[in-house]
Amino acid sequence: MSTYEINTRLPDEFGKHITSVVGSRYKTISEYIRYLIRCDMKKKDATQVNKSIIEGYKVGPTKTYFKSTGNFKDDMRIFHEKEAEYMK
């Protein structure tokens, strides 16, 4: 595995926060930074999935749109019924 090295200056407030976290929850500053980066990457992935889901709804046939009942199983049943009507 190749590595990428960074060196950065942070405001005192950030440094104090890092110092308070490292030692209690993380062994090193590097471990904490890697954790933050992984969280950011997961958030980005989740955001992309949500965008894809919304895009999927946008390209669906207009006649299949309906107001949610609040119950996923009921919504899926209604969706499939409307989809079947649209395909006729």
Biopython code that builds the backbone (N, CA, C, O; Angstrom):
import numpy as np
from Bio.PDB.StructureBuilder import StructureBuilder

atoms = [
    (1, "MET", "N", (0.845, -1.175, 0.000)),
    (1, "MET", "CA", (0.000, 0.000, 0.000)),
    (1, "MET", "C", (0.889, 1.236, 0.000)),
    (1, "MET", "O", (1.771, 1.366, 0.849)),
    (2, "SER", "N", (0.669, 2.123, -0.926)),
    (2, "SER", "CA", (1.431, 3.364, -0.944)),
    (2, "SER", "C", (0.805, 4.343, 0.055)),
    (2, "SER", "O", (-0.358, 4.203, 0.436)),
    (3, "THR", "N", (1.584, 5.319, 0.464)),
    (3, "THR", "CA", (1.083, 6.297, 1.429)),
    (3, "THR", "C", (1.236, 7.697, 0.884)),
    (3, "THR", "O", (2.010, 7.946, -0.040)),
    (4, "TYR", "N", (0.495, 8.589, 1.464)),
    (4, "TYR", "CA", (0.516, 9.996, 1.090)),
    (4, "TYR", "C", (0.746, 10.770, 2.373)),
    (4, "TYR", "O", (-0.035, 10.662, 3.318)),
    (5, "GLU", "N", (1.800, 11.538, 2.407)),
    (5, "GLU", "CA", (2.156, 12.250, 3.633)),
    (5, "GLU", "C", (1.717, 13.702, 3.542)),
    (5, "GLU", "O", (1.898, 14.353, 2.514)),
    (6, "ILE", "N", (1.132, 14.208, 4.636)),
    (6, "ILE", "CA", (0.749, 15.613, 4.692)),
    (6, "ILE", "C", (1.315, 16.245, 5.949)),
    (6, "ILE", "O", (1.566, 15.571, 6.948)),
    (7, "ASN", "N", (1.509, 17.540, 5.879)),
    (7, "ASN", "CA", (1.956, 18.319, 7.024)),
    (7, "ASN", "C", (1.148, 19.606, 6.984)),
    (7, "ASN", "O", (1.158, 20.309, 5.973)),
    (8, "THR", "N", (0.454, 19.924, 8.056)),
    (8, "THR", "CA", (-0.412, 21.101, 8.034)),
    (8, "THR", "C", (-0.384, 21.836, 9.365)),
    (8, "THR", "O", (-0.087, 21.252, 10.407)),
    (9, "ARG", "N", (-0.690, 23.087, 9.314)),
    (9, "ARG", "CA", (-0.811, 23.904, 10.525)),
    (9, "ARG", "C", (-2.295, 24.062, 10.830)),
    (9, "ARG", "O", (-3.123, 24.233, 9.936)),
    (10, "LEU", "N", (-2.603, 24.000, 12.121)),
    (10, "LEU", "CA", (-3.994, 24.131, 12.550)),
    (10, "LEU", "C", (-4.103, 25.220, 13.607)),
    (10, "LEU", "O", (-3.143, 25.486, 14.331)),
    (11, "PRO", "N", (-5.275, 25.854, 13.699)),
    (11, "PRO", "CA", (-5.483, 26.821, 14.776)),
    (11, "PRO", "C", (-5.393, 26.123, 16.138)),
    (11, "PRO", "O", (-5.624, 24.919, 16.242)),
    (12, "ASP", "N", (-5.058, 26.885, 17.169)),
    (12, "ASP", "CA", (-4.942, 26.315, 18.519)),
    (12, "ASP", "C", (-6.198, 25.570, 18.944)),
    (12, "ASP", "O", (-6.118, 24.523, 19.587)),
    (13, "GLU", "N", (-7.353, 26.108, 18.584)),
    (13, "GLU", "CA", (-8.622, 25.471, 18.952)),
    (13, "GLU", "C", (-8.692, 24.043, 18.408)),
    (13, "GLU", "O", (-9.120, 23.128, 19.112)),
    (14, "PHE", "N", (-8.271, 23.854, 17.152)),
    (14, "PHE", "CA", (-8.260, 22.515, 16.564)),
    (14, "PHE", "C", (-7.260, 21.626, 17.289)),
    (14, "PHE", "O", (-7.554, 20.474, 17.605)),
    (15, "GLY", "N", (-6.085, 22.166, 17.547)),
    (15, "GLY", "CA", (-5.047, 21.395, 18.240)),
    (15, "GLY", "C", (-5.510, 20.921, 19.606)),
    (15, "GLY", "O", (-5.264, 19.777, 19.987)),
    (16, "LYS", "N", (-6.182, 21.801, 20.348)),
    (16, "LYS", "CA", (-6.698, 21.428, 21.680)),
    (16, "LYS", "C", (-7.743, 20.326, 21.559)),
    (16, "LYS", "O", (-7.773, 19.393, 22.362)),
    (17, "HIS", "N", (-8.591, 20.443, 20.557)),
    (17, "HIS", "CA", (-9.614, 19.411, 20.359)),
    (17, "HIS", "C", (-8.956, 18.065, 20.037)),
    (17, "HIS", "O", (-9.308, 17.037, 20.617)),
    (18, "ILE", "N", (-8.009, 18.084, 19.119)),
    (18, "ILE", "CA", (-7.318, 16.842, 18.747)),
    (18, "ILE", "C", (-6.637, 16.234, 19.964)),
    (18, "ILE", "O", (-6.712, 15.024, 20.182)),
    (19, "THR", "N", (-5.979, 17.061, 20.749)),
    (19, "THR", "CA", (-5.291, 16.566, 21.946)),
    (19, "THR", "C", (-6.269, 15.935, 22.922)),
    (19, "THR", "O", (-5.946, 14.937, 23.566)),
    (20, "SER", "N", (-7.460, 16.506, 23.039)),
    (20, "SER", "CA", (-8.447, 15.948, 23.976)),
    (20, "SER", "C", (-9.012, 14.614, 23.484)),
    (20, "SER", "O", (-9.396, 13.764, 24.289)),
    (21, "VAL", "N", (-9.062, 14.434, 22.169)),
    (21, "VAL", "CA", (-9.624, 13.202, 21.602)),
    (21, "VAL", "C", (-8.576, 12.093, 21.557)),
    (21, "VAL", "O", (-8.848, 10.946, 21.911)),
    (22, "VAL", "N", (-7.369, 12.462, 21.112)),
    (22, "VAL", "CA", (-6.298, 11.467, 21.011)),
    (22, "VAL", "C", (-5.860, 11.111, 22.431)),
    (22, "VAL", "O", (-5.643, 11.980, 23.275)),
    (23, "GLY", "N", (-5.742, 9.847, 22.655)),
    (23, "GLY", "CA", (-5.377, 9.371, 23.989)),
    (23, "GLY", "C", (-6.586, 8.794, 24.695)),
    (23, "GLY", "O", (-6.487, 7.778, 25.384)),
    (24, "SER", "N", (-7.741, 9.452, 24.523)),
    (24, "SER", "CA", (-8.943, 8.907, 25.146)),
    (24, "SER", "C", (-9.653, 7.927, 24.219)),
    (24, "SER", "O", (-10.152, 6.894, 24.666)),
    (25, "ARG", "N", (-9.698, 8.251, 22.923)),
    (25, "ARG", "CA", (-10.387, 7.367, 21.966)),
    (25, "ARG", "C", (-9.475, 6.808, 20.887)),
    (25, "ARG", "O", (-9.764, 5.751, 20.324)),
    (26, "TYR", "N", (-8.384, 7.494, 20.589)),
    (26, "TYR", "CA", (-7.479, 7.086, 19.514)),
    (26, "TYR", "C", (-6.059, 7.048, 20.052)),
    (26, "TYR", "O", (-5.705, 7.799, 20.961)),
    (27, "LYS", "N", (-5.251, 6.167, 19.480)),
    (27, "LYS", "CA", (-3.867, 6.035, 19.950)),
    (27, "LYS", "C", (-2.974, 7.151, 19.430)),
    (27, "LYS", "O", (-2.063, 7.595, 20.129)),
    (28, "THR", "N", (-3.231, 7.611, 18.197)),
    (28, "THR", "CA", (-2.378, 8.633, 17.593)),
    (28, "THR", "C", (-3.226, 9.650, 16.834)),
    (28, "THR", "O", (-4.390, 9.399, 16.522)),
    (29, "ILE", "N", (-2.632, 10.785, 16.547)),
    (29, "ILE", "CA", (-3.309, 11.805, 15.731)),
    (29, "ILE", "C", (-3.595, 11.243, 14.343)),
    (29, "ILE", "O", (-4.662, 11.485, 13.779)),
    (30, "SER", "N", (-2.649, 10.498, 13.798)),
    (30, "SER", "CA", (-2.842, 9.913, 12.461)),
    (30, "SER", "C", (-4.064, 9.004, 12.421)),
    (30, "SER", "O", (-4.821, 9.019, 11.451)),
    (31, "GLU", "N", (-4.255, 8.216, 13.467)),
    (31, "GLU", "CA", (-5.402, 7.317, 13.532)),
    (31, "GLU", "C", (-6.706, 8.131, 13.526)),
    (31, "GLU", "O", (-7.669, 7.770, 12.849)),
    (32, "TYR", "N", (-6.720, 9.211, 14.276)),
    (32, "TYR", "CA", (-7.897, 10.084, 14.333)),
    (32, "TYR", "C", (-8.171, 10.723, 12.969)),
    (32, "TYR", "O", (-9.319, 10.759, 12.526)),
    (33, "ILE", "N", (-7.151, 11.217, 12.314)),
    (33, "ILE", "CA", (-7.313, 11.845, 11.002)),
    (33, "ILE", "C", (-7.816, 10.824, 9.979)),
    (33, "ILE", "O", (-8.702, 11.129, 9.180)),
    (34, "ARG", "N", (-7.254, 9.614, 10.002)),
    (34, "ARG", "CA", (-7.722, 8.565, 9.081)),
    (34, "ARG", "C", (-9.196, 8.257, 9.327)),
    (34, "ARG", "O", (-9.956, 8.059, 8.379)),
    (35, "TYR", "N", (-9.604, 8.215, 10.606)),
    (35, "TYR", "CA", (-11.003, 7.972, 10.950)),
    (35, "TYR", "C", (-11.896, 9.069, 10.355)),
    (35, "TYR", "O", (-12.934, 8.773, 9.762)),
    (36, "LEU", "N", (-11.491, 10.329, 10.514)),
    (36, "LEU", "CA", (-12.283, 11.448, 9.984)),
    (36, "LEU", "C", (-12.403, 11.372, 8.466)),
    (36, "LEU", "O", (-13.465, 11.649, 7.906)),
    (37, "ILE", "N", (-11.320, 11.000, 7.808)),
    (37, "ILE", "CA", (-11.344, 10.891, 6.343)),
    (37, "ILE", "C", (-12.273, 9.762, 5.910)),
    (37, "ILE", "O", (-13.039, 9.917, 4.959)),
    (38, "ARG", "N", (-12.207, 8.619, 6.608)),
    (38, "ARG", "CA", (-13.101, 7.498, 6.270)),
    (38, "ARG", "C", (-14.566, 7.906, 6.435)),
    (38, "ARG", "O", (-15.405, 7.573, 5.597)),
    (39, "CYS", "N", (-14.873, 8.628, 7.519)),
    (39, "CYS", "CA", (-16.254, 9.087, 7.741)),
    (39, "CYS", "C", (-16.701, 10.002, 6.612)),
    (39, "CYS", "O", (-17.826, 9.892, 6.125)),
    (40, "ASP", "N", (-15.831, 10.891, 6.202)),
    (40, "ASP", "CA", (-16.145, 11.813, 5.107)),
    (40, "ASP", "C", (-16.392, 11.047, 3.810)),
    (40, "ASP", "O", (-17.309, 11.374, 3.057)),
    (41, "MET", "N", (-15.573, 10.029, 3.553)),
    (41, "MET", "CA", (-15.737, 9.225, 2.340)),
    (41, "MET", "C", (-17.062, 8.462, 2.362)),
    (41, "MET", "O", (-17.749, 8.379, 1.343)),
    (42, "LYS", "N", (-17.423, 7.904, 3.523)),
    (42, "LYS", "CA", (-18.696, 7.179, 3.645)),
    (42, "LYS", "C", (-19.870, 8.126, 3.425)),
    (42, "LYS", "O", (-20.850, 7.770, 2.769)),
    (43, "LYS", "N", (-19.767, 9.332, 3.977)),
    (43, "LYS", "CA", (-20.832, 10.319, 3.813)),
    (43, "LYS", "C", (-20.988, 10.684, 2.343)),
    (43, "LYS", "O", (-22.107, 10.814, 1.847)),
    (44, "LYS", "N", (-19.875, 10.847, 1.651)),
    (44, "LYS", "CA", (-19.914, 11.178, 0.218)),
    (44, "LYS", "C", (-20.568, 10.046, -0.567)),
    (44, "LYS", "O", (-21.384, 10.293, -1.455)),
    (45, "ASP", "N", (-20.205, 8.787, -0.236)),
    (45, "ASP", "CA", (-20.801, 7.636, -0.912)),
    (45, "ASP", "C", (-22.304, 7.584, -0.670)),
    (45, "ASP", "O", (-23.075, 7.328, -1.595)),
    (46, "ALA", "N", (-22.723, 7.826, 0.572)),
    (46, "ALA", "CA", (-24.147, 7.786, 0.909)),
    (46, "ALA", "C", (-24.893, 8.889, 0.170)),
    (46, "ALA", "O", (-26.009, 8.673, -0.302)),
    (47, "THR", "N", (-24.296, 10.051, 0.068)),
    (47, "THR", "CA", (-24.913, 11.165, -0.651)),
    (47, "THR", "C", (-25.097, 10.804, -2.118)),
    (47, "THR", "O", (-26.131, 11.120, -2.706)),
    (48, "GLN", "N", (-24.110, 10.146, -2.716)),
    (48, "GLN", "CA", (-24.202, 9.754, -4.120)),
    (48, "GLN", "C", (-25.299, 8.710, -4.322)),
    (48, "GLN", "O", (-26.022, 8.754, -5.318)),
    (49, "VAL", "N", (-25.425, 7.782, -3.392)),
    (49, "VAL", "CA", (-26.487, 6.771, -3.483)),
    (49, "VAL", "C", (-27.846, 7.450, -3.421)),
    (49, "VAL", "O", (-28.739, 7.131, -4.206)),
    (50, "ASN", "N", (-28.004, 8.387, -2.489)),
    (50, "ASN", "CA", (-29.278, 9.097, -2.379)),
    (50, "ASN", "C", (-29.596, 9.868, -3.653)),
    (50, "ASN", "O", (-30.744, 9.877, -4.097)),
    (51, "LYS", "N", (-28.597, 10.515, -4.246)),
    (51, "LYS", "CA", (-28.809, 11.242, -5.499)),
    (51, "LYS", "C", (-29.245, 10.292, -6.606)),
    (51, "LYS", "O", (-30.120, 10.619, -7.407)),
    (52, "SER", "N", (-28.627, 9.110, -6.645)),
    (52, "SER", "CA", (-28.981, 8.125, -7.667)),
    (52, "SER", "C", (-30.411, 7.644, -7.499)),
    (52, "SER", "O", (-31.129, 7.458, -8.482)),
    (53, "ILE", "N", (-30.823, 7.444, -6.265)),
    (53, "ILE", "CA", (-32.200, 7.007, -5.998)),
    (53, "ILE", "C", (-33.181, 8.075, -6.457)),
    (53, "ILE", "O", (-34.182, 7.770, -7.105)),
    (54, "ILE", "N", (-32.894, 9.320, -6.123)),
    (54, "ILE", "CA", (-33.771, 10.423, -6.532)),
    (54, "ILE", "C", (-33.824, 10.534, -8.048)),
    (54, "ILE", "O", (-34.896, 10.747, -8.614)),
    (55, "GLU", "N", (-32.678, 10.390, -8.714)),
    (55, "GLU", "CA", (-32.658, 10.432, -10.182)),
    (55, "GLU", "C", (-33.507, 9.308, -10.759)),
    (55, "GLU", "O", (-34.190, 9.496, -11.766)),
    (56, "GLY", "N", (-33.464, 8.136, -10.120)),
    (56, "GLY", "CA", (-34.274, 7.012, -10.576)),
    (56, "GLY", "C", (-35.754, 7.323, -10.508)),
    (56, "GLY", "O", (-36.515, 6.941, -11.396)),
    (57, "TYR", "N", (-36.165, 8.013, -9.460)),
    (57, "TYR", "CA", (-37.563, 8.416, -9.348)),
    (57, "TYR", "C", (-37.932, 9.438, -10.421)),
    (57, "TYR", "O", (-39.046, 9.421, -10.945)),
    (58, "LYS", "N", (-36.996, 10.323, -10.743)),
    (58, "LYS", "CA", (-37.281, 11.373, -11.722)),
    (58, "LYS", "C", (-37.486, 10.802, -13.118)),
    (58, "LYS", "O", (-38.274, 11.347, -13.891)),
    (59, "VAL", "N", (-36.795, 9.717, -13.458)),
    (59, "VAL", "CA", (-36.913, 9.175, -14.805)),
    (59, "VAL", "C", (-38.051, 8.178, -14.948)),
    (59, "VAL", "O", (-38.351, 7.735, -16.057)),
    (60, "GLY", "N", (-38.684, 7.824, -13.845)),
    (60, "GLY", "CA", (-39.803, 6.886, -13.898)),
    (60, "GLY", "C", (-41.004, 7.518, -14.572)),
    (60, "GLY", "O", (-41.096, 8.742, -14.670)),
    (61, "PRO", "N", (-41.922, 6.690, -15.037)),
    (61, "PRO", "CA", (-43.124, 7.205, -15.685)),
    (61, "PRO", "C", (-43.902, 8.113, -14.736)),
    (61, "PRO", "O", (-44.063, 7.791, -13.558)),
    (62, "THR", "N", (-44.378, 9.231, -15.238)),
    (62, "THR", "CA", (-45.081, 10.212, -14.413)),
    (62, "THR", "C", (-46.311, 9.623, -13.755)),
    (62, "THR", "O", (-46.647, 9.983, -12.627)),
    (63, "LYS", "N", (-46.978, 8.732, -14.443)),
    (63, "LYS", "CA", (-48.215, 8.163, -13.894)),
    (63, "LYS", "C", (-47.973, 7.262, -12.684)),
    (63, "LYS", "O", (-48.933, 6.863, -12.025)),
    (64, "THR", "N", (-46.745, 6.937, -12.379)),
    (64, "THR", "CA", (-46.476, 6.069, -11.230)),
    (64, "THR", "C", (-46.249, 6.871, -9.948)),
    (64, "THR", "O", (-46.085, 6.281, -8.880)),
    (65, "TYR", "N", (-46.238, 8.215, -10.032)),
    (65, "TYR", "CA", (-46.054, 9.020, -8.822)),
    (65, "TYR", "C", (-47.325, 9.019, -7.985)),
    (65, "TYR", "O", (-48.432, 9.061, -8.521)),
    (66, "PHE", "N", (-47.159, 8.972, -6.683)),
    (66, "PHE", "CA", (-48.293, 9.027, -5.779)),
    (66, "PHE", "C", (-47.800, 9.460, -4.403)),
    (66, "PHE", "O", (-46.607, 9.392, -4.106)),
    (67, "LYS", "N", (-48.725, 9.899, -3.581)),
    (67, "LYS", "CA", (-48.363, 10.322, -2.228)),
    (67, "LYS", "C", (-48.144, 9.084, -1.363)),
    (67, "LYS", "O", (-48.946, 8.151, -1.387)),
    (68, "SER", "N", (-47.063, 9.084, -0.605)),
    (68, "SER", "CA", (-46.730, 7.952, 0.252)),
    (68, "SER", "C", (-47.783, 7.757, 1.324)),
    (68, "SER", "O", (-48.348, 8.716, 1.850)),
    (69, "THR", "N", (-48.036, 6.493, 1.637)),
    (69, "THR", "CA", (-48.953, 6.170, 2.734)),
    (69, "THR", "C", (-48.230, 6.186, 4.078)),
    (69, "THR", "O", (-48.856, 6.202, 5.138)),
    (70, "GLY", "N", (-46.914, 6.181, 4.012)),
    (70, "GLY", "CA", (-46.124, 6.105, 5.239)),
    (70, "GLY", "C", (-45.740, 4.669, 5.577)),
    (70, "GLY", "O", (-44.980, 4.424, 6.514)),
    (71, "ASN", "N", (-46.266, 3.732, 4.812)),
    (71, "ASN", "CA", (-45.951, 2.321, 5.030)),
    (71, "ASN", "C", (-45.263, 1.803, 3.765)),
    (71, "ASN", "O", (-45.852, 1.813, 2.684)),
    (72, "PHE", "N", (-44.033, 1.358, 3.903)),
    (72, "PHE", "CA", (-43.247, 0.956, 2.742)),
    (72, "PHE", "C", (-43.919, -0.155, 1.934)),
    (72, "PHE", "O", (-43.977, -0.078, 0.707)),
    (73, "LYS", "N", (-44.422, -1.177, 2.608)),
    (73, "LYS", "CA", (-45.037, -2.303, 1.888)),
    (73, "LYS", "C", (-46.270, -1.841, 1.107)),
    (73, "LYS", "O", (-46.473, -2.244, -0.039)),
    (74, "ASP", "N", (-47.088, -0.997, 1.732)),
    (74, "ASP", "CA", (-48.258, -0.477, 1.029)),
    (74, "ASP", "C", (-47.840, 0.386, -0.155)),
    (74, "ASP", "O", (-48.429, 0.304, -1.233)),
    (75, "ASP", "N", (-46.823, 1.209, 0.052)),
    (75, "ASP", "CA", (-46.328, 2.061, -1.038)),
    (75, "ASP", "C", (-45.830, 1.219, -2.206)),
    (75, "ASP", "O", (-46.095, 1.549, -3.362)),
    (76, "MET", "N", (-45.121, 0.147, -1.922)),
    (76, "MET", "CA", (-44.605, -0.703, -2.993)),
    (76, "MET", "C", (-45.746, -1.389, -3.742)),
    (76, "MET", "O", (-45.689, -1.534, -4.963)),
    (77, "ARG", "N", (-46.780, -1.811, -3.014)),
    (77, "ARG", "CA", (-47.940, -2.435, -3.657)),
    (77, "ARG", "C", (-48.612, -1.442, -4.595)),
    (77, "ARG", "O", (-48.932, -1.776, -5.736)),
    (78, "ILE", "N", (-48.827, -0.214, -4.109)),
    (78, "ILE", "CA", (-49.450, 0.827, -4.928)),
    (78, "ILE", "C", (-48.573, 1.143, -6.136)),
    (78, "ILE", "O", (-49.068, 1.286, -7.254)),
    (79, "PHE", "N", (-47.275, 1.249, -5.900)),
    (79, "PHE", "CA", (-46.344, 1.541, -6.990)),
    (79, "PHE", "C", (-46.458, 0.491, -8.094)),
    (79, "PHE", "O", (-46.561, 0.827, -9.273)),
    (80, "HIS", "N", (-46.438, -0.783, -7.699)),
    (80, "HIS", "CA", (-46.514, -1.860, -8.697)),
    (80, "HIS", "C", (-47.854, -1.860, -9.425)),
    (80, "HIS", "O", (-47.911, -2.156, -10.619)),
    (81, "GLU", "N", (-48.920, -1.533, -8.721)),
    (81, "GLU", "CA", (-50.235, -1.439, -9.379)),
    (81, "GLU", "C", (-50.235, -0.326, -10.422)),
    (81, "GLU", "O", (-50.694, -0.520, -11.548)),
    (82, "LYS", "N", (-49.714, 0.846, -10.039)),
    (82, "LYS", "CA", (-49.680, 1.974, -10.974)),
    (82, "LYS", "C", (-48.748, 1.691, -12.145)),
    (82, "LYS", "O", (-49.028, 2.078, -13.279)),
    (83, "GLU", "N", (-47.639, 1.014, -11.861)),
    (83, "GLU", "CA", (-46.691, 0.653, -12.920)),
    (83, "GLU", "C", (-47.350, -0.298, -13.905)),
    (83, "GLU", "O", (-47.171, -0.166, -15.116)),
    (84, "ALA", "N", (-48.111, -1.256, -13.392)),
    (84, "ALA", "CA", (-48.805, -2.210, -14.267)),
    (84, "ALA", "C", (-49.846, -1.485, -15.132)),
    (84, "ALA", "O", (-50.011, -1.811, -16.308)),
    (85, "GLU", "N", (-50.545, -0.506, -14.551)),
    (85, "GLU", "CA", (-51.518, 0.279, -15.305)),
    (85, "GLU", "C", (-50.817, 1.066, -16.412)),
    (85, "GLU", "O", (-51.323, 1.155, -17.531)),
    (86, "TYR", "N", (-49.674, 1.624, -16.103)),
    (86, "TYR", "CA", (-48.938, 2.424, -17.081)),
    (86, "TYR", "C", (-48.448, 1.582, -18.251)),
    (86, "TYR", "O", (-48.389, 2.058, -19.385)),
    (87, "MET", "N", (-48.095, 0.319, -17.969)),
    (87, "MET", "CA", (-47.533, -0.549, -19.006)),
    (87, "MET", "C", (-48.601, -1.103, -19.940)),
    (87, "MET", "O", (-48.270, -1.661, -20.986)),
    (88, "LYS", "N", (-49.870, -0.960, -19.584)),
    (88, "LYS", "CA", (-50.958, -1.481, -20.436)),
    (88, "LYS", "C", (-50.968, -0.815, -21.775)),
    (88, "LYS", "O", (-51.812, -1.130, -22.615)),
]
sb = StructureBuilder()
sb.init_structure("model")
sb.init_model(0)
sb.init_chain("A")
sb.init_seg("    ")
for serial, (resi, resn, name, xyz) in enumerate(atoms, 1):
    if name == "N":
        sb.init_residue(resn, " ", resi, " ")
    sb.init_atom(name, np.array(xyz, "f"), 0.0, 1.0, " ", f" {name:<3s}", serial, name[0])
structure = sb.get_structure()
